[in-house]
């Protein structure tokens, strides 16, 4: 039975798992006597299960002619098709909303962006649970797909360390073509990651409950932290009851988004190296330490005279800066309760610009974090360092081993290409948003928030908070496309559209 299921298309299996996942918010709604919401989730689940079964019977004995194309197509179509299914119970449960709003909400959740068009008080608790659960599933999906689908084809940041052309690795393409179907590879990698993913979520949930948080809120924040989606039923950690201890627990969990090595399963590079020697971990921790310290020292240069100048305020400023820095570096979007103390202490007039830069940097490759990714930034930094050395010693030979030489050479080249594509995507998205009536500055902030999978950035990056609910249908469709583009990465889509992939 399980063998037959593994031979089905990956997208169909994902649709079935989505339907089964709806039983959790349905059960929560029944327990709390919210029968309207329970019926919405339960009936939507039944419809999707029947649809999945019918399609499964129709395609049971079919195998893709080109498994490479099928793998990438399944990854892209998952973000194109599944949000429609996920939006069905939300649309039915609310009743007074448009389907495009429910669809936008699910695209944002599944891509772990965390942008929302609804006020916190408008949604039932079971719908909040569904939003967080969809974000949690989206984080797990990209965490597994990064190894099972993208890594064998030198995509998702792996091309930086391999030095090979994205999508044209002979070993990777051979593995995809002859070893297993996309569903089998996803199942194998998922079995390795799932225990740690669930275990970390449950542990954080328990810690937040012990810290004084309500069980539902703690569960949603735990899922949002592990998946770096930043979804909250109370408007963020500012409205949470867990306080400083809860933020510390979330801080520890967010460190896992700095490197793939923090998760079990296949290592992407330098398999024998220690976690502390990982370039992404070292670069990420350096940013988390240096940036809050710079903001702290800025107090004596630019802070207003009436700013608090006590030991307590200084410690609150340091913690608020460190937590928020890590949160936006991993594209989670949670803001510390002490972030206002940090900005007030430093006298920083435009904190949103700093957070936008952190979100663009992003977290580790093949993790739940979005953005450009730390390894690409590290490759460009090492290449810049090497070029400065050559200015002093033009005939010198760069050392430090074959891996670092490849990182400075072919890796930096592909990283620079990705940066150019990333910048082009920002420019095109801003142009499209301005064409449909969005002002330039909001368009830029919304684009960066969507492309880096850090939706809460829109609320704090501008002088006045931006509202996704105030946007029309056209901007929402554009931003939803940008969210998918930022989650899948443009290189994977270009490989999918290349003629080589479409040849038999």
Secondary structure, 3 states (H helix, E strand, C coil): CHHHHHCCCHHHHHHHHHHHHHHHHHHHHHHCCCHHHHHHHHHHHHHHHHHHHHHHHHCCCCCCCCHHHHHHHHHHHHHHHHHHHHHHHHHHHHCCCCHHHHHHHHHHHHCCCCCCCCCHHHCCHHHHHHHHHHHHHHHHHHHHHHHHHHHHHCCCCHHHHHCCCCCCCHHHHHHHHHCCCHHHHHHHHHHHHHHHHHHHHHHHHHHHHHCCCCHHHHHHHHHHHHHCCCCCCCCCHHHCCCHHHHHHHHHHHHHHHHCHHHCCCCCCCCCCCCHHHCHHHHHHHHHHHHHHHHHHHCHHHHCCCCCCCCHHHHHHHHHHHHHHHHHHHCCCCCCCCCHHHHHHHHCCCCHHHHHHHHHHHCCCCCCCCCCCCHHHHHHHHHHHHHHHHHHHCCCCCCCCHHHHHHHHHHHHHHHHHHHHHHHHHHHHHHHHHHHCCCCHHHHHHHHHHHHCCCCCHHHHCCCCCCCCCCCCHHHHHHHHHHHHHHHHCHHHHHHHHCHHHHCC
